[in-house]
Amino acid sequence: MRFSWSLIKPPAEETGLLVYAILCDGQGPSPAIVTTRRGGFSGRGCEGLNLSFKVGDDPNDVRRNRELLLETLGLREDEFARPEQVHEGLVLRADAPGEYKNADGLVLSKPGLWTAVLVADCVPVFCFTEDFSAVGLAHAGRKGTRAGITGNLIKQVKLAFHLTASQIIMALGPSIGPCCYELDSTTASHLPQQFITEREQRVFFDLWSANAAQGMEEGIPEENIVLPPACTCCQQDAFFSYRAQRDKAGRQMAITKPGGIEIGGNVDRRASH
């Protein structure tokens, strides 16, 4: 089996939506979906499909965006289990909908239940079994990466579902790449130095490699890790990027569900990775 990211235009063409989805050998369902900013109703600097109520967007526009997305993906709001997202390292098991306080990641296997994180440069880290019966998702920014969020996600999946690391696929979603994630030297000094590079007297952090390494440290084979298909900061026409847009940045949503999510539409093979 080969898992890879594909850029998909869902069949309801009038929505204008474009999403990245993990497909197996080019076929659905998908265990991992990340929205782009394409489509949607938001304005006020968050133009497009902003899915966060906390960025100054009109709440009515955000509700319409969420309703559009959930209808397109066949998801229900009352089956949504969501981590609070506090930029730390806690991962919990979710067996019911609702908010999980202090968590930045959840693992789940209950049919019907789904989870998501909101991102605008941070790495959405997915993990799943080949049959998608068990899934997990975490929000890995600089602070969460330092706290070992991806390693904690893999530990929790192995513990909760009695899996070995070789049974788990891990995928990193669209996020800020090592090309763009510049830090000041003081902040960089508190991060793993093997993922710090200097270019033209500027300091950069590689979130992608740092989180992939945490997966491999927990035993995930390198061939079971799918790297991000795009840098959110480089592609601001397609993504919200906090680094590039600051307070005007909306948020993408990264979504997973046991059993996967059925998503039709056209695959843009040029954007598949």
C-alpha positions in Angstrom: 0.0 0.0 0.0 1.2 3.5 -0.8 -0.2 6.5 1.1 0.3 10.0 -0.2 -1.2 13.4 -0.2 -3.5 14.5 -3.0 -5.2 17.8 -3.7 -8.9 17.2 -4.3 -11.8 19.3 -5.5 -14.9 17.9 -4.0 -17.8 17.2 -6.4 -20.0 20.1 -5.4 -18.1 22.5 -7.7 -20.0 25.6 -6.8 -18.5 25.5 -3.3 -15.0 26.3 -4.6 -13.5 24.0 -1.9 -10.0 22.4 -2.3 -8.7 20.0 0.3 -5.6 17.9 0.8 -6.3 14.3 1.6 -4.3 11.2 2.2 -5.3 8.5 -0.2 -4.1 4.9 -0.4 -2.9 4.0 -3.9 -4.9 7.0 -5.1 -8.2 5.7 -3.7 -10.5 6.7 -0.8 -11.7 6.8 1.9 -9.2 9.2 3.5 -7.9 9.0 7.1 -6.5 12.5 6.9 -7.9 15.7 5.4 -6.6 19.3 5.6 -8.6 22.2 4.2 -7.1 25.0 2.2 -8.4 28.6 2.3 -10.2 28.1 -1.1 -13.9 28.5 -1.1 -15.9 29.7 1.9 -17.5 33.0 2.9 -15.0 34.9 5.1 -13.8 38.4 4.5 -12.1 41.0 6.8 -8.6 39.8 6.1 -9.6 36.1 6.6 -10.8 35.7 3.0 -11.9 32.2 2.2 -12.6 29.2 4.3 -11.6 30.4 7.7 -12.8 27.8 10.3 -11.8 29.5 13.6 -14.1 31.7 15.7 -11.0 33.2 17.5 -9.4 35.3 14.8 -11.8 38.3 14.5 -13.8 36.9 11.7 -17.6 37.3 11.5 -19.0 34.4 13.5 -21.9 34.0 11.0 -19.3 33.5 8.2 -17.4 31.0 10.3 -20.6 29.0 11.0 -21.4 29.0 7.2 -17.9 27.8 6.5 -18.1 25.0 9.0 -21.6 23.9 7.8 -20.3 23.9 4.2 -17.3 21.8 5.1 -19.2 19.3 7.3 -21.9 18.8 4.7 -19.3 18.2 2.0 -17.5 15.6 4.1 -20.6 14.0 5.6 -19.6 14.9 9.2 -21.9 15.9 12.1 -21.1 18.6 14.7 -22.6 16.5 17.5 -20.0 13.8 16.9 -17.0 16.1 17.1 -14.3 15.4 19.8 -11.9 18.3 20.0 -8.7 19.0 21.9 -8.5 22.4 23.5 -5.1 23.2 21.8 -2.9 24.9 24.4 0.5 24.4 22.6 1.7 21.6 25.0 2.2 17.9 24.7 -0.9 16.2 26.2 -2.6 13.5 24.1 -5.8 11.8 25.3 -8.1 9.0 24.2 -11.5 10.2 23.1 -14.6 8.0 23.4 -17.2 10.7 23.3 -17.8 14.1 21.6 -16.9 17.4 23.3 -13.8 19.4 24.3 -10.9 17.6 25.9 -9.2 20.2 28.3 -5.5 20.9 28.1 -5.1 18.4 25.2 -3.3 19.1 21.9 -4.0 15.7 20.5 -6.6 12.9 20.6 -6.7 9.2 19.6 -10.0 7.4 18.8 -11.5 4.3 17.4 -15.2 4.7 18.1 -17.2 4.7 14.8 -18.9 8.0 13.9 -16.7 10.0 16.2 -14.3 12.4 14.5 -11.6 14.9 15.6 -9.9 18.0 14.2 -7.3 20.6 15.0 -7.1 24.2 13.7 -3.8 25.2 12.2 -2.1 28.1 10.3 1.6 27.0 10.1 1.6 24.4 13.0 2.0 20.8 11.8 -1.1 18.6 11.9 0.3 15.2 12.8 -1.9 12.2 11.8 -1.5 8.6 12.6 -3.6 5.6 11.6 -3.7 1.9 10.9 -3.9 0.6 7.4 -7.6 -0.2 7.8 -8.2 3.2 9.5 -9.9 1.5 12.5 -7.7 3.5 14.9 -6.7 7.1 14.2 -5.0 9.9 16.0 -4.3 13.6 15.4 -2.1 16.2 17.1 -1.3 19.9 16.8 2.5 20.4 16.7 3.8 23.9 16.8 7.2 25.0 18.1 6.2 24.6 21.8 4.3 21.3 21.3 7.2 19.9 19.3 9.6 20.8 22.2 7.1 19.1 24.6 7.3 15.9 22.5 3.7 16.0 21.2 4.3 13.6 18.2 6.1 11.1 20.4 3.2 11.3 22.9 0.7 10.7 20.1 2.4 7.6 18.9 2.8 6.3 22.5 -0.9 6.8 23.1 -2.0 5.1 19.9 0.2 2.1 20.7 -1.1 1.9 24.3 -4.8 2.5 23.6 -5.1 0.1 20.7 -2.4 -2.5 21.5 -0.4 -1.7 18.3 3.2 -2.0 17.4 4.9 0.9 15.7 5.2 -0.9 12.4 1.4 -1.1 12.3 1.1 2.7 12.3 1.2 5.1 9.4 2.1 8.7 10.2 1.4 11.7 8.0 2.4 15.4 8.5 0.0 17.8 6.9 0.6 21.2 5.2 2.5 23.5 7.6 5.4 25.9 7.7 8.5 24.4 6.2 12.2 24.8 7.0 12.4 27.2 4.1 10.3 29.8 6.0 10.3 29.1 9.8 12.7 31.7 11.0 13.3 32.3 14.7 15.4 34.5 16.8 18.6 33.0 18.2 17.3 32.9 21.8 14.1 31.0 20.9 16.1 28.6 18.7 18.6 27.9 21.5 15.8 26.1 23.4 15.0 23.7 20.5 16.7 20.5 19.4 19.8 21.9 17.7 20.0 19.1 15.0 16.9 20.8 13.4 18.3 24.3 13.5 20.1 25.7 10.4 21.6 29.1 9.7 21.4 30.8 6.3 22.8 34.3 5.6 22.9 35.0 9.4 19.3 34.0 9.8 18.1 31.0 12.0 15.5 28.5 10.8 13.8 25.6 12.5 12.7 22.4 10.7 9.4 21.4 12.3 8.9 18.7 9.7 12.1 16.8 10.4 11.7 17.3 14.2 8.3 15.7 14.3 9.2 12.9 11.8 12.2 12.2 14.1 9.9 11.8 17.1 7.9 9.3 15.2 10.9 7.3 14.3 12.2 7.4 17.9 8.9 5.7 18.8 9.7 3.0 16.2 7.7 4.2 13.2 9.6 3.0 10.1 10.7 5.8 7.9 8.8 4.3 5.0 5.6 4.7 7.0 6.0 8.5 7.3 4.3 10.8 4.8 5.9 14.2 4.7 3.9 17.5 4.1 2.8 18.3 0.6 3.2 22.1 0.9 4.6 24.9 3.0 1.8 27.2 4.3 4.0 30.2 4.3 5.2 29.8 0.8 1.7 29.2 -0.6 -0.4 32.0 0.9 -2.8 32.0 -2.0 -3.8 28.5 -0.8 -3.3 28.6 2.9 -3.6 30.8 5.9 -0.2 31.4 7.5 0.2 33.1 10.9 3.9 33.7 10.2 3.1 35.6 7.0 -0.3 37.2 7.9 -0.2 37.5 11.7 -3.5 38.6 13.2 -5.2 38.5 9.8 -4.6 34.8 9.4 -7.6 32.5 9.5 -7.2 28.8 10.3 -7.3 25.6 8.3 -8.9 22.5 9.8 -7.2 19.1 9.9 -9.6 16.2 10.3 -9.5 12.5 10.9 -12.1 9.8 11.6 -12.1 6.1 12.4 -12.9 4.3 9.2 -11.8 7.2 7.1 -13.8 9.9 5.3 -15.4 9.4 2.0 -14.5 12.2 -0.4 -15.2 12.2 -4.1 -14.2 14.8 -6.6 -11.3 15.3 -8.9 -7.7 14.7 -7.9 -5.1 17.2 -9.1 -2.3 14.8 -9.9 0.2 17.7 -10.3 -0.3 18.5 -6.6 -0.1 14.9 -5.3 2.8 13.8 -3.1 
